[in-house]
């Protein structure tokens, strides 16, 4: 969190709304400190491991990941 303002690379932060492992407020601080390069997306109802969640949550995550990578990779 302390170095979030130094992020330079485009970063996709996928946040599970109902996460019980990660403290979302810490992620929120990073996203705010690096708002210039961080795109934060909250997946409503999701818990922790978005790509290991049920198909509905996984689909939501992938629908954000793929276009993000298309925009930010060569």
N, C-alpha and C positions, 0 to 999 in steps of 0.2 A: 504494500500500500504506500509506503513511504516514497518509493521510486516511480509511482504510476505516472507522474507528470513527465517523466523522461521517455515514456513509450513513444516510438516514432513509426512503427509499423502498423498498418491497419489491423485491428484486432476485433474479432467477433466474440462477444461474451454472451454465451447462452446461459440463462439463469433459470433453474427449476424453482417455480413459485413456492412449492411446499417442501423445499430441501430441509432435511433434518441433520445433514452431515456438514454442509458448508453454511456459514453465516452470510446470508444474502446482503446484510448491511455492509460488510467488508467489500463485497463485489461492487455494491453501489458506490462506495467511496472511490474505488479504482476507476470505475466508469466515469464518475464526475471529474476526477482529477485529470483524466486523459480523454476527455470528451471529444477532443479534436481527432483522435484516431480510433476510439472505441465505439463500436456499435453494440449496444446492449439489447438483448431480446429476452423477454420473460416468457417462458412456456407455462401458461396457466395450468394449475393442477398437478404439474409434474413434481416428482420427488427429487431424485439425485442424479442417477446415471442416465442421462437423456437418451443415449443411443442403446441402452439396455432396458429402457422402459417399455411400456406397451406400444403397439404399433402406432397408435394415434399420436403419442408424444414424440416418438422417434421420427415419424413423418414430419411433424412440425419443425423439429430440429433440422432435419435434412433439407427441408424446403427453404431454410435460411442459410445453411452451410454452403450448399452447392452454388447458389447465385453469388454469395459473398466471395467464394474462391474464384468463380468465373471473372468477377470484377477486379480481383486483387492479385492474380497470378498471371504469369506470361504463358 
